[in-house]
Amino acid sequence: MGFIARLDGATLRMKWKRVIPGFNVGQGLLDGAFAYVTGIGFVGKVNLKSGAYAWWHTDLYGQANSGFNIFALPEVEGNVVIFREVKHYLRKKQAVLRVARQSGKIISIIT
């Protein structure tokens, strides 16, 4: 498992810590007061002030063909966050998850 944490800028004491429930933790993307985080079969949006998840989706790895093993850096396009699987030799197609930026509603899944 991995985690995301926020430290106090003056004291370097931890303000909060949130677990990312899975291995293969990907690079997070900062988006204003939020961060998009990934792990195997998991994507989420973390509030950087409180450390609480605004939304998350789990069990994505169980989709057809074992997609969503490890994610590339998330992308924001307007009101949509795009989570792309890192290309690898074991899969011919690249899995892609599109999620509504505010609500966290899944718009589409390509596996």
C-alpha positions in Angstrom: 0.0 0.0 0.0 0.9 3.6 -0.4 -0.2 6.9 1.1 -0.5 10.6 0.6 0.4 13.0 3.4 0.5 16.7 4.1 3.2 18.2 6.2 3.2 21.6 8.0 5.5 23.9 6.0 7.2 25.4 9.1 7.6 22.4 11.4 7.4 19.5 8.9 5.0 17.7 11.2 2.4 15.6 9.5 -1.0 17.3 9.3 -2.8 14.3 7.8 -2.1 11.0 6.1 -4.5 9.1 3.8 -3.9 5.5 2.7 -4.0 4.6 -1.0 -5.5 1.1 -0.9 -3.2 -0.8 -3.2 0.3 -1.2 -4.5 1.6 0.1 -7.9 0.9 3.7 -6.6 1.1 6.1 -9.5 2.2 9.7 -9.6 -0.5 12.1 -8.3 -1.8 15.1 -10.0 -2.4 18.4 -8.2 -5.6 20.3 -9.2 -6.1 23.4 -7.0 -7.1 22.2 -3.6 -7.3 18.6 -4.6 -5.0 15.7 -5.8 -5.9 12.8 -8.0 -4.2 9.6 -6.8 -4.0 6.0 -8.1 -3.0 2.5 -7.1 -3.8 -0.9 -8.6 -7.5 -0.9 -9.4 -8.0 2.3 -7.5 -8.5 6.0 -8.3 -9.5 8.8 -6.0 -9.7 12.6 -5.4 -8.2 13.9 -2.1 -9.0 17.2 -0.5 -5.6 18.7 0.3 -6.8 20.8 3.2 -8.6 18.0 5.1 -7.0 14.9 3.7 -10.5 13.4 3.1 -11.4 11.6 -0.1 -13.9 13.7 -2.1 -14.6 10.5 -4.1 -13.0 7.2 -5.0 -13.4 4.1 -7.1 -12.1 0.6 -6.1 -12.1 -2.9 -7.6 -11.2 -1.6 -11.1 -8.5 -4.2 -11.5 -11.2 -6.9 -11.6 -12.5 -5.5 -14.9 -12.0 -7.6 -18.1 -8.5 -8.5 -19.0 -6.9 -7.3 -15.7 -6.9 -3.6 -16.8 -5.9 -0.8 -14.4 -2.9 -2.5 -13.1 -0.8 0.7 -13.0 -1.8 4.2 -14.0 0.0 7.0 -15.9 -0.2 10.6 -14.6 -3.9 11.5 -14.5 -5.1 14.2 -16.9 -7.8 16.9 -16.6 -9.8 17.9 -19.6 -12.5 20.4 -18.7 -14.8 18.7 -16.3 -13.4 15.2 -16.8 -10.4 13.5 -15.2 -8.8 10.8 -17.4 -7.0 7.9 -15.8 -5.0 5.9 -18.3 -3.4 2.6 -17.7 0.4 2.5 -18.4 1.0 0.6 -21.6 2.7 -2.8 -21.1 3.4 -5.8 -23.2 0.9 -8.1 -21.5 -2.1 -6.1 -22.7 -2.9 -5.2 -26.3 -5.3 -2.4 -25.3 -4.8 0.5 -22.9 -7.5 0.7 -20.3 -9.0 4.2 -19.8 -11.3 5.5 -17.1 -13.1 8.9 -17.5 -14.6 10.4 -14.3 -16.6 13.6 -13.7 -14.2 15.9 -12.0 -16.6 17.3 -9.4 -19.0 14.4 -8.6 -16.7 11.5 -9.2 -19.3 9.7 -11.4 -17.8 7.3 -13.9 -18.4 8.5 -17.4 -16.8 5.7 -19.3 -14.6 2.7 -18.9 -12.6 1.2 -21.7 -10.8 -2.1 -20.9 
